[in-house]
């Protein structure tokens, strides 16, 4: 299951700089709250284009060209899903169709329609 930027986490792009001799850095990631009945999701943090003599581990996910970290966002409300038929139905639907992707598509579709009508 793929996490959706803006619904599951705040997307960010930028440069991560290491000082001379440093091999560790912190990268803050803002996770957004999961809705009741929503499944756990995953996204990846990819480090690439190393400069200044830095290298990536050739035995890792990125095969020496990049470093890939998979982040799993667990839903802390999973235990409540068993007590409500509506929540179980919502969870089933989220398992069939990623509802965050559906919500993103619907909002994009709506915005596109409004933009096409108002730009006459």
N, C-alpha and C positions, 0 to 999 in steps of 0.2 A: 504494500500500500504506500503510495507516494503522498508525502505531506505537501500541502499547497501553500505557497508563500502568501502572506496576508491573512490566512485563515488558521494555519498551524504554527507558523513562525514568521518573524520579520526578516525578509531577505536583505542581504548586505553584500556588497562587493568592495574590495579594496586591497591594499597591500599590507602584508604582515612583515614587519622588519625585525631582524635578529641582529643584535650587536655582535661585535667580534668575540668569538668563543662561546656564544650562547647557542644552546641547542633546544631551548624550551621557551615558549611564549604562550600567553593567554589570549584567547579569542572569545569575547563575549557573544553569546547567542541568545536572542530574546524569543522564548517559546510562548505561544499564546494559549489561553486556557482551552481545554477540550470541552465540547458540549456533552451533555448526558447522553449515553448510548452510542457515542462515536467511537470507532475502532482506533487502535494505536496506529501511528503513521511513522514513516521514515523519510529522511532526506540526507543528502551527502554534502559534506564540506570538502572541497577539492583545493589543494594547494598545488600550484604549478608555476612554471616559468622562474625557477630558482636562479638567482644571480649571485655573483661574487664567490664562486667556487663551491656553493652549497650543492649537495646531491641528495637524491631520494633513495630509499632502500629499494633495490631491484627485486627483492622478494616480497614486497608489499602489494596491495591492491593496484597501485598505480604503475607497477612494473618499472620503476626507476625514472619514469617520465613525470610523475606527479605523486602526490600523497592523497589518499582518499580515506575519509572518516565517515562512517555511516552512523547517523544519530537516530535513535528510536524515541518517539514521543509516546509515552504510555498514558492511558486515560485513567486517572486516579479514581474516577467514578464508576469503574467497571463493576464493583460489588453491588451497586444500587440497581444495575440493569436487570438483575434477576427478580426484583420485587414488583416490577411494573410491566404490564403487557404492552403499553404504549412505548416504553423505553426499549423493550425487547424488539418490537416491530421496527423502531427507528434504527436500532443496532443492526438488525437484519438488512434493512435497506442500505445502510452505510457499508455493509459487507458486499452487497451486490453492486452498488454504484457509489463511488467516492463522493459523498454528499458535499464536501468542500469544493471539489472540482465542479460539481453540478451548480452550486451556488455561485462560483466564480464565473462559469460560463453564462449563467442567467443574467448576472449583473453586467457582464461585458456585452451580451446581446442587447439588453435594455439600453445601455449607454450608446451603442452603435445606432439603434433605431432613433433615439432622441437626437443624437448628433446629425443623422441624415435628414431628419425633419426640420430641425432648427437652422440648418446651414443652407437653406434654399435661397 
